[in-house]
Amino acid sequence: MLTTAEIITEVLKKWGVEKIFGTPSTLETDFVTSLKKNSQIELITSYEDDLAIAMASGYAKLSQKTGVVNLGTPEGVMNSLGFVKSAFENQIPLVIISAVPSLYSEVYEPDHDGFGLSHLIENYCKWSWKINSPDQAAYALEKAMKLSQTPPFGPTFLAIPKDIFSAKSTKTNYSLHRSKPYKSNSSQANNERVSLVLLKAKNPIIVAGTQIAAYNSQSELAEISEILGTPVISEAPDQGSQVLGINLQYYHPYHLGFYYNKDKVMKNYLKNTDCILEIGTKVNYSTMFKDINPKAIIIHASDNPLEIGKHHVATYALVGDIKTNLDELISTLKRYQWPYEKQLEKRKKQNREIIQKSLIERQKVLDKVVLNDKTIKPLHLIKALNEVFNKDTIFVDESQSFSNFFKRFFRFVSTHDVFGTIGGQKGWGLPFAIGLSIFNQQKKRLVCLVSEASFLKSLQGLLALAKYKTPLHVLVINNKGFASMHLEYKKSFRFDKKKLEFLSLVGQTINLETLAQGLGIKTFSINKPQDLITTLEKAQSIKEPVVVEIVMTQDPNEWVS
């Protein structure tokens, strides 16, 4: 007979789990001992519970496997709820295993018990459960693993009392009946109707949302846009890093880029379109609402039926697994496109020319930028990043105010060049990037863009970075004044520097260089545009962790894109 700890280890092995991220405590010593006896599974320790969630999230996104997390205490679960919420919103498959005090605590020490923990976290998980018997362990973990990988993806949670970890199961047979995660899709008849609407439309456009990256459906999106000759606008807020990834490459002939409310070409397309295909979008940004033609036919594709028509009327719906639905839509479009070939060719030529002109205008903005000034401005840094990290680089973006410039002007070569979040949980970027670096089989350069506020929120991530020594370049974009918050406050009342002094780090003796150097991490600091390229080139040549502080302009007006 096996203990619960041994059963959990065996189930994880059979699911192909190679790494567990966690913060071990005294409550699950049996589980950690079982893992240590098993060379197939490596325990990656962090120094904070929320960092373990973020590291597992990064690992899951790059490896396209389920991230497994071990949280040592009920307090650790509560401490990490913000990052669990982000994983839920970003549709990242995680299985979170938390040790809780022994069962007797429910009666004799209720203040010490994690009472109701599974109910507390259930709002941010697809499923949560407390295992009260070793006989439940194999089935519960099987269910948690399967549900996390079933669209829409997301975290699942298991609470296991300390005495249950060491208890032996009465069962002698632990054979598992694994089945593939279920993938739903819309009917063939519905796909045919949608295909004909798109083919007959005069000015269709595609608005691509976060679920494209969540389902790794960038190639399907590209093929649909190329069949229809349709421009693609990637959904994104004006400020912040709230995108999951890159939907199409910078130079793709039909990609207009991320939505920008001052872009005249985008506004014109939205105003004159007669059909919009929204794929995995929310379209809940009021500025985009104002631009969309109210008479346009709207086709909304989402994995969640509750999202369909939530913010506007959807004429047609494609509900289910995004990748599966797009594959079927491609097949149907190819089958019905032949009567419309002349119309499609004319549209393709016209849209390619318009989008090419839009790219040229964007490039003209960068061409005017000269790396010679008193302070570093956002476009200075963009120009340097394009020069130094122009290929074979993966970015994690939590750069806040800089993110809008990054999304608009950086020349993304691959659709898997950027990872972000729509959860908005500050401090996730650094540990997420560490998780990516642990599964960087392609050996690409990894760059983490973080604001000074995000960096300060995740300082303990530097301990993990120093311990595992993964080659990660952390660029701290430091404007010493929380520029993203300045811009929001500026909208709410007349801008006055004295009123916003509480948002500034100016005058405070926080030396980011010293913080990183104290842990043995190589650091650089840049405060002049003319030093950007040479210092970044020197940093990127180092094959170990590097922190680069980039001291940016403190003028809030320079951060208005």
C-alpha positions as CSV (number, residue, x, y, z in Angstrom):
1,M,0.0,0.0,0.0
2,L,1.2,3.5,-0.8
3,T,0.8,6.7,1.2
4,T,-1.1,9.7,-0.3
5,A,2.3,11.4,-0.8
6,E,3.5,8.4,-2.8
7,I,0.3,8.2,-4.8
8,I,0.4,11.9,-5.7
9,T,4.0,11.4,-6.9
10,E,3.1,8.4,-9.0
11,V,0.2,10.1,-10.7
12,L,2.3,13.2,-11.5
13,K,4.9,10.8,-13.0
14,K,2.3,9.1,-15.2
15,W,1.1,12.6,-16.4
16,G,4.7,13.4,-17.5
17,V,5.3,16.1,-14.9
18,E,9.0,16.9,-14.7
19,K,9.1,20.0,-12.5
20,I,7.1,21.3,-9.5
21,F,7.3,24.9,-8.3
22,G,6.8,25.5,-4.6
23,T,7.4,26.8,-1.2
24,P,7.8,23.7,1.0
25,S,6.7,23.9,4.7
26,T,6.6,21.5,7.6
27,L,3.1,20.4,6.7
28,E,4.0,18.3,3.6
29,T,7.4,16.8,4.5
30,D,6.1,13.4,3.3
31,F,5.3,14.8,-0.1
32,V,8.7,16.5,-0.4
33,T,10.5,13.4,0.7
34,S,8.6,11.4,-1.9
35,L,9.6,13.9,-4.6
36,K,13.2,13.8,-3.5
37,K,13.3,10.0,-3.8
38,N,12.1,10.4,-7.4
39,S,14.7,11.7,-9.8
40,Q,12.1,12.2,-12.6
41,I,10.5,15.2,-10.8
42,E,12.5,18.3,-9.9
43,L,11.3,20.6,-7.1
44,I,12.0,24.2,-8.0
45,T,11.8,26.3,-4.8
46,S,10.8,29.9,-4.6
47,Y,10.9,32.2,-1.6
48,E,7.3,33.4,-1.8
49,D,4.1,31.6,-2.6
50,D,2.9,34.0,-5.2
51,L,6.3,33.8,-6.9
52,A,5.8,30.0,-7.2
53,I,2.5,30.6,-9.0
54,A,4.1,33.0,-11.4
55,M,7.1,30.8,-12.1
56,A,4.8,27.8,-12.8
57,S,2.7,30.0,-15.1
58,G,5.8,31.0,-17.1
59,Y,6.9,27.4,-17.3
60,A,3.4,26.3,-18.4
61,K,3.2,28.9,-21.2
62,L,6.5,28.1,-22.8
63,S,6.4,24.4,-22.4
64,Q,2.7,24.1,-23.2
65,K,2.4,21.7,-20.3
66,T,0.5,21.9,-17.0
67,G,2.4,23.8,-14.3
68,V,2.3,22.1,-10.9
69,V,2.6,24.1,-7.8
70,N,3.1,23.1,-4.1
71,L,2.1,25.7,-1.6
72,G,3.1,24.9,1.9
73,T,0.4,26.6,4.1
74,P,-3.1,28.0,3.9
75,E,-1.6,31.4,4.5
76,G,0.6,30.8,1.4
77,V,-2.6,30.1,-0.7
78,M,-4.2,33.4,0.6
79,N,-0.9,35.3,-0.1
80,S,-0.9,34.0,-3.7
81,L,-4.6,34.6,-4.6
82,G,-3.8,37.6,-6.8
83,F,-1.5,35.5,-9.1
84,V,-3.9,32.6,-9.1
85,K,-6.6,35.1,-10.3
86,S,-4.1,36.2,-13.1
87,A,-3.6,32.5,-14.1
88,F,-7.3,32.0,-14.2
89,E,-7.9,35.1,-16.4
90,N,-5.0,34.3,-18.6
91,Q,-6.2,30.7,-19.1
92,I,-3.0,29.1,-17.9
93,P,-3.2,25.4,-16.9
94,L,-2.0,24.9,-13.4
95,V,-2.6,22.3,-10.7
96,I,-2.1,23.8,-7.2
97,I,-1.5,21.4,-4.3
98,S,-1.6,23.0,-0.9
99,A,-0.8,21.3,2.4
100,V,-3.1,22.2,5.3
101,P,-3.1,21.3,9.0
102,S,-4.2,17.8,10.0
103,L,-7.9,16.9,10.1
104,Y,-8.1,17.1,13.9
105,S,-7.4,20.8,13.7
106,E,-10.9,21.3,12.3
107,V,-12.3,20.4,15.7
108,Y,-9.5,21.1,18.2
109,E,-7.6,24.0,16.7
110,P,-10.0,25.7,14.2
111,D,-8.0,28.9,14.3
112,H,-5.0,27.0,13.0
113,D,-6.9,25.2,10.4
114,G,-7.2,26.2,6.7
115,F,-11.0,25.9,7.1
116,G,-12.9,26.6,3.9
117,L,-9.7,27.1,1.9
118,S,-11.1,25.2,-1.2
119,H,-14.2,27.5,-1.1
120,L,-12.1,30.6,-0.8
121,I,-10.0,29.9,-3.9
122,E,-12.8,28.3,-6.0
123,N,-13.8,31.7,-7.6
124,Y,-10.4,31.7,-9.3
125,C,-10.1,28.0,-10.2
126,K,-12.0,25.7,-12.5
127,W,-12.3,23.2,-9.7
128,S,-11.2,22.9,-6.1
129,W,-11.3,20.1,-3.6
130,K,-10.1,19.0,-0.2
131,I,-8.8,15.4,0.0
132,N,-10.1,13.8,3.2
133,S,-9.0,10.2,2.5
134,P,-5.9,8.7,0.8
135,D,-8.4,6.6,-1.4
136,Q,-9.5,9.9,-3.0
137,A,-6.0,11.0,-4.0
138,A,-5.4,9.4,-7.4
139,Y,-8.9,10.2,-8.7
140,A,-8.8,13.8,-7.4
141,L,-5.4,14.6,-8.9
142,E,-6.4,12.9,-12.2
143,K,-9.5,15.1,-12.3
144,A,-7.4,18.3,-11.5
145,M,-4.9,17.5,-14.2
146,K,-7.5,16.8,-16.8
147,L,-9.7,19.9,-16.0
148,S,-6.7,22.2,-16.1
149,Q,-6.0,21.1,-19.7
150,T,-9.6,21.2,-20.9
151,P,-10.5,24.4,-22.7
152,P,-11.0,27.0,-21.4
153,F,-7.7,26.2,-19.6
154,G,-7.1,27.3,-16.1
155,P,-5.9,26.5,-12.6
156,T,-7.3,23.7,-10.4
157,F,-6.7,23.3,-6.6
158,L,-6.3,20.5,-4.1
159,A,-6.0,20.9,-0.4
160,I,-4.4,17.9,1.4
161,P,-4.2,17.7,5.3
162,K,-0.8,16.8,6.8
163,D,-2.0,13.5,8.3
164,I,-3.6,12.5,5.0
165,F,-0.2,12.9,3.2
166,S,1.3,10.2,5.5
167,A,-1.8,7.9,5.6
168,K,-1.8,4.8,3.5
169,S,-4.6,3.9,1.0
170,T,-6.5,0.7,1.4
171,K,-6.5,0.3,-2.4
172,T,-3.9,-1.9,-4.0
173,N,-4.6,-0.9,-7.7
174,Y,-3.6,2.6,-8.8
175,S,-4.0,2.1,-12.6
176,L,-5.1,5.3,-14.2
177,H,-7.6,5.8,-16.9
178,R,-6.3,8.9,-18.6
179,S,-8.5,10.5,-21.3
180,K,-7.8,13.4,-23.6
181,P,-9.1,16.8,-22.5
182,Y,-12.5,17.5,-24.2
183,K,-12.5,20.1,-27.0
184,S,-15.9,21.5,-28.0
185,N,-16.6,23.2,-31.3
186,S,-19.4,24.9,-33.2
187,S,-21.6,23.0,-35.7
188,Q,-20.6,22.5,-39.3
189,A,-23.8,24.4,-40.4
190,N,-22.8,27.4,-38.3
191,N,-19.3,27.4,-39.8
192,E,-20.8,27.4,-43.3
193,R,-23.0,30.4,-42.5
194,V,-20.2,32.3,-41.0
195,S,-17.8,31.5,-43.9
196,L,-20.3,32.8,-46.5
197,V,-20.9,36.0,-44.5
198,L,-17.1,36.7,-44.5
199,L,-16.7,35.8,-48.1
200,K,-19.6,38.1,-49.2
201,A,-18.6,41.0,-47.1
202,K,-17.1,44.1,-48.8
203,N,-14.9,45.4,-46.0
204,P,-14.4,42.7,-43.4
205,I,-11.8,43.1,-40.6
206,I,-10.6,40.8,-37.8
207,V,-10.2,41.9,-34.2
208,A,-7.9,39.4,-32.6
209,G,-8.0,39.0,-28.8
210,T,-6.1,37.4,-26.0
211,Q,-7.5,33.9,-26.7
212,I,-5.4,33.7,-29.9
213,A,-2.3,33.5,-27.7
214,A,-4.0,31.4,-25.0
215,Y,-4.7,28.7,-27.6
216,N,-1.5,29.1,-29.6
217,S,-3.7,29.9,-32.7
218,Q,-1.5,32.5,-34.4
219,S,-0.9,30.4,-37.5
220,E,-4.7,29.8,-37.9
221,L,-5.3,33.5,-37.5
222,A,-2.7,34.3,-40.2
223,E,-4.2,31.8,-42.6
224,I,-7.7,33.2,-42.2
225,S,-6.5,36.7,-42.8
226,E,-4.6,35.5,-45.9
227,I,-7.6,33.7,-47.4
228,L,-9.8,36.7,-46.9
229,G,-7.3,39.4,-47.5
230,T,-8.6,41.0,-44.3
231,P,-6.7,43.4,-42.0
232,V,-6.1,42.3,-38.4
233,I,-6.2,44.6,-35.4
234,S,-4.9,43.1,-32.2
235,E,-7.0,44.0,-29.1
236,A,-5.1,45.9,-26.4
237,P,-5.7,48.7,-23.9
238,D,-3.9,52.0,-24.6
239,Q,-1.8,51.7,-21.4
240,G,-0.3,48.8,-19.6
241,S,1.0,45.3,-20.6
242,Q,-2.4,43.6,-20.7
243,V,-1.9,41.3,-23.7
244,L,-1.0,37.6,-23.6
245,G,1.2,37.6,-26.7
246,I,1.7,38.6,-30.3
247,N,-1.0,37.6,-32.7
248,L,0.8,38.3,-35.9
249,Q,4.4,39.4,-36.8
250,Y,5.2,43.1,-37.1
251,Y,5.7,42.8,-40.9
252,H,2.7,40.4,-41.7
253,P,1.0,41.9,-44.7
254,Y,-2.4,42.1,-43.1
255,H,-1.5,43.1,-39.5
256,L,-2.3,46.7,-38.6
257,G,-0.8,46.2,-35.1
258,F,-2.3,46.6,-31.6
259,Y,-5.3,48.8,-31.3
260,Y,-4.3,52.5,-30.8
261,N,-7.0,55.0,-30.5
262,K,-5.1,57.7,-32.4
263,D,-4.3,55.6,-35.4
264,K,-6.3,57.0,-38.3
265,V,-6.0,53.9,-40.5
266,M,-7.4,51.7,-37.8
267,K,-10.2,54.1,-37.0
268,N,-11.1,54.3,-40.7
269,Y,-11.2,50.5,-41.1
270,L,-13.5,50.2,-38.0
271,K,-15.7,53.0,-39.2
272,N,-16.2,51.6,-42.7
273,T,-16.3,47.8,-42.0
274,D,-19.5,45.9,-42.8
275,C,-18.4,42.7,-41.0
276,I,-16.1,42.1,-38.0
277,L,-14.7,38.7,-37.0
278,E,-13.8,39.0,-33.3
279,I,-11.7,36.1,-32.1
280,G,-11.3,35.5,-28.4
281,T,-11.9,39.2,-27.7
282,K,-13.7,41.1,-25.0
283,V,-13.9,44.5,-26.9
284,N,-14.7,46.2,-23.6
285,Y,-12.5,49.2,-24.2
286,S,-14.8,52.3,-24.7
287,T,-12.5,53.9,-27.2
288,M,-12.8,51.0,-29.6
289,F,-16.6,51.0,-29.1
290,K,-16.7,54.6,-30.5
291,D,-14.9,53.6,-33.6
292,I,-16.9,50.5,-34.7
293,N,-19.6,50.9,-37.4
294,P,-22.8,50.2,-35.5
295,K,-24.4,48.6,-38.6
296,A,-21.6,46.0,-39.0
297,I,-22.3,42.3,-38.8
298,I,-20.4,40.9,-35.8
299,I,-19.1,37.3,-35.6
300,H,-17.8,36.6,-32.1
301,A,-15.7,33.5,-31.5
302,S,-15.0,32.6,-27.8
303,D,-14.4,29.5,-25.7
304,N,-16.9,30.9,-23.1
305,P,-20.5,31.3,-24.1
306,L,-20.9,34.0,-21.4
307,E,-18.5,36.2,-23.3
308,I,-20.6,36.1,-26.5
309,G,-22.5,39.4,-26.8
310,K,-21.5,40.5,-23.3
311,H,-20.6,44.0,-24.4
312,H,-22.4,44.3,-27.8
313,V,-24.8,42.3,-30.0
314,A,-23.2,39.4,-31.8
315,T,-24.9,38.4,-35.0
316,Y,-23.2,35.0,-35.2
317,A,-21.3,33.0,-32.6
318,L,-18.6,30.4,-32.7
319,V,-18.4,28.8,-29.3
320,G,-15.8,26.3,-28.1
321,D,-12.1,25.6,-28.5
322,I,-10.6,28.5,-30.4
323,K,-8.0,26.5,-32.3
324,T,-10.5,23.8,-33.3
325,N,-13.1,26.3,-34.5
326,L,-10.5,28.3,-36.5
327,D,-9.2,25.1,-38.2
328,E,-12.8,24.2,-39.2
329,L,-13.4,27.7,-40.4
330,I,-10.3,27.6,-42.6
331,S,-11.5,24.3,-44.2
332,T,-14.9,25.8,-44.9
333,L,-13.6,29.0,-46.3
334,K,-11.3,27.1,-48.7
335,R,-14.3,25.0,-49.8
336,Y,-16.5,28.0,-50.6
337,Q,-14.1,30.7,-51.7
338,W,-13.9,29.9,-55.5
339,P,-16.9,32.0,-56.6
340,Y,-15.4,35.0,-54.8
341,E,-11.8,34.8,-56.0
342,K,-11.8,38.0,-58.1
343,Q,-13.3,40.0,-55.2
344,L,-10.8,38.5,-52.8
345,E,-7.7,39.3,-55.0
346,K,-8.8,42.9,-55.4
347,R,-9.3,43.2,-51.6
348,K,-5.9,41.6,-50.8
349,K,-4.0,44.0,-53.1
350,Q,-5.8,47.0,-51.7
351,N,-5.4,46.1,-48.1
352,R,-1.7,45.1,-48.5
353,E,-1.0,48.6,-50.0
354,I,-2.8,50.4,-47.2
355,I,-1.1,48.4,-44.4
356,Q,2.3,48.8,-46.0
357,K,1.9,52.6,-46.0
358,S,0.9,52.4,-42.4
359,L,4.1,50.5,-41.5
360,I,6.1,53.1,-43.4
361,E,4.6,55.9,-41.4
362,R,5.4,54.1,-38.2
363,Q,8.9,53.6,-39.3
364,K,9.3,57.3,-40.1
365,V,8.5,58.1,-36.4
366,L,11.5,55.9,-35.3
367,D,13.8,57.3,-38.1
368,K,13.5,60.7,-36.5
369,V,14.7,59.4,-33.1
370,V,18.3,60.3,-32.4
371,L,20.1,58.6,-29.4
372,N,21.5,61.8,-28.2
373,D,19.6,63.6,-25.4
374,K,19.8,64.5,-21.8
375,T,17.3,61.9,-20.7
376,I,16.1,58.6,-22.0
377,K,12.6,58.7,-23.6
378,P,10.5,55.8,-24.5
379,L,11.3,55.9,-28.3
380,H,15.0,56.0,-27.5
381,L,14.7,52.7,-25.7
382,I,12.5,51.2,-28.5
383,K,15.2,52.1,-31.1
384,A,17.9,50.5,-29.0
385,L,15.8,47.3,-28.4
386,N,15.1,47.0,-32.1
387,E,18.9,47.3,-32.7
388,V,20.1,44.9,-30.0
389,F,17.3,42.3,-29.6
390,N,16.1,42.0,-33.2
391,K,15.9,38.2,-33.4
392,D,15.9,35.0,-31.3
393,T,14.6,36.9,-28.3
394,I,11.6,36.2,-26.0
395,F,10.2,39.1,-24.0
396,V,8.2,39.1,-20.8
397,D,6.4,42.4,-20.7
398,E,5.3,44.0,-17.4
399,S,6.7,47.4,-18.3
400,Q,3.5,49.4,-17.6
401,S,3.7,52.8,-19.2
402,F,6.4,51.7,-21.6
403,S,4.3,48.7,-22.8
404,N,2.2,50.8,-25.2
405,F,5.3,52.0,-27.1
406,F,6.7,48.5,-27.1
407,K,3.6,47.0,-28.6
408,R,3.4,49.7,-31.3
409,F,7.0,50.1,-32.4
410,F,9.0,46.9,-31.6
411,R,9.6,44.8,-34.7
412,F,8.3,41.4,-33.6
413,V,9.8,38.6,-35.8
414,S,7.9,35.7,-34.3
415,T,4.4,35.4,-32.8
416,H,5.9,33.7,-29.7
417,D,8.3,36.6,-29.0
418,V,6.2,38.1,-26.1
419,F,4.4,36.9,-23.0
420,G,2.2,39.1,-21.0
421,T,-0.9,39.0,-18.7
422,I,-4.4,40.4,-18.7
423,G,-4.7,40.0,-14.9
424,G,-2.9,43.2,-14.0
425,Q,-1.3,41.7,-10.9
426,K,1.8,43.8,-10.2
427,G,5.1,41.9,-9.6
428,W,4.3,38.8,-11.8
429,G,6.8,39.6,-14.6
430,L,10.1,38.7,-13.0
431,P,9.0,35.3,-11.5
432,F,7.1,34.5,-14.7
433,A,10.2,35.1,-16.7
434,I,12.3,32.9,-14.4
435,G,9.7,30.1,-15.0
436,L,10.2,30.6,-18.8
437,S,13.9,30.4,-18.4
438,I,13.7,27.1,-16.6
439,F,12.1,25.7,-19.8
440,N,14.0,27.5,-22.5
441,Q,14.8,24.5,-24.7
442,Q,15.3,26.7,-27.8
443,K,18.0,28.6,-25.9
444,K,16.6,31.9,-27.1
445,R,17.6,35.1,-25.3
446,L,15.1,35.9,-22.5
447,V,14.4,39.6,-21.7
448,C,12.1,40.7,-18.9
449,L,10.8,44.2,-19.2
450,V,9.6,45.5,-15.8
451,S,8.7,48.9,-14.4
452,E,10.4,50.0,-11.2
453,A,7.2,49.4,-9.2
454,S,6.9,45.9,-10.6
455,F,10.5,45.2,-9.8
456,L,10.3,46.4,-6.2
457,K,7.2,44.2,-5.8
458,S,9.0,41.0,-6.8
459,L,12.5,41.5,-5.2
460,Q,12.5,38.0,-3.7
461,G,12.4,36.7,-7.3
462,L,16.0,37.8,-7.4
463,L,16.8,35.1,-4.8
464,A,15.5,32.4,-7.1
465,L,17.3,34.0,-10.1
466,A,20.6,34.0,-8.2
467,K,20.0,30.4,-7.0
468,Y,19.2,28.8,-10.4
469,K,21.5,31.2,-12.4
470,T,19.3,31.0,-15.6
471,P,20.4,33.4,-18.4
472,L,17.7,36.1,-18.0
473,H,18.2,39.8,-18.8
474,V,16.0,41.9,-16.5
475,L,15.5,45.5,-17.9
476,V,14.1,47.7,-15.1
477,I,12.5,50.7,-16.8
478,N,12.8,53.2,-14.0
479,N,11.0,56.6,-14.3
480,K,11.1,57.0,-10.5
481,G,7.5,58.2,-10.5
482,F,5.0,55.4,-11.4
483,A,4.2,57.1,-14.8
484,S,1.2,54.8,-15.5
485,M,-0.5,56.1,-12.4
486,H,0.4,59.7,-13.1
487,L,-1.3,59.4,-16.5
488,E,-4.5,58.0,-14.9
489,Y,-4.6,60.6,-12.2
490,K,-4.0,63.3,-14.8
491,K,-7.3,62.3,-16.5
492,S,-9.3,62.6,-13.2
493,F,-8.2,66.2,-12.2
494,R,-6.0,69.1,-13.3
495,F,-2.4,67.9,-13.3
496,D,-0.4,69.3,-10.4
497,K,3.0,67.9,-9.5
498,K,2.6,68.7,-5.8
499,K,-0.7,66.8,-5.6
500,L,1.1,63.7,-7.1
501,E,4.3,63.8,-5.0
502,F,3.0,60.7,-3.1
503,L,3.5,58.7,-6.4
504,S,7.1,59.7,-6.8
505,L,10.3,57.8,-5.8
506,V,12.5,60.9,-6.5
507,G,14.6,61.7,-3.4
508,Q,14.3,58.2,-2.0
509,T,17.6,56.3,-1.7
510,I,16.5,53.0,-3.5
511,N,19.6,51.8,-5.3
512,L,18.4,49.0,-7.6
513,E,22.0,48.3,-8.7
514,T,23.1,47.6,-5.1
515,L,20.1,45.3,-4.5
516,A,20.9,43.0,-7.4
517,Q,24.7,43.1,-6.8
518,G,24.2,42.1,-3.2
519,L,22.9,38.7,-4.5
520,G,25.8,38.3,-6.9
521,I,23.9,39.3,-10.0
522,K,25.7,41.3,-12.6
523,T,24.2,44.8,-13.0
524,F,24.4,47.8,-15.2
525,S,22.8,51.3,-15.0
526,I,22.0,53.5,-18.0
527,N,20.9,57.1,-17.8
528,K,21.9,58.6,-21.2
529,P,20.4,57.6,-24.6
530,Q,23.9,57.4,-26.2
531,D,24.8,54.6,-23.8
532,L,21.8,52.4,-24.5
533,I,23.1,50.3,-27.4
534,T,26.6,49.6,-26.2
535,T,25.5,48.7,-22.6
536,L,22.6,46.5,-23.8
537,E,25.0,44.7,-26.2
538,K,27.4,44.1,-23.4
539,A,24.6,42.8,-21.1
540,Q,23.1,40.5,-23.7
541,S,26.5,38.9,-24.3
542,I,26.6,37.6,-20.7
543,K,25.2,34.0,-20.4
544,E,24.0,34.4,-16.8
545,P,21.4,36.6,-14.9
546,V,21.8,40.3,-15.6
547,V,19.9,43.3,-14.3
548,V,20.0,46.5,-16.3
549,E,18.5,49.6,-14.7
550,I,17.4,52.1,-17.4
551,V,16.8,55.5,-15.8
552,M,14.0,57.1,-17.9
553,T,12.6,60.6,-18.2
554,Q,10.4,61.6,-15.3
555,D,8.3,64.0,-17.4
556,P,4.7,62.4,-17.5
557,N,4.0,64.1,-20.8
558,E,6.8,62.0,-22.5
559,W,4.8,58.9,-21.5
560,V,1.7,59.9,-23.4
561,S,1.9,57.8,-26.6
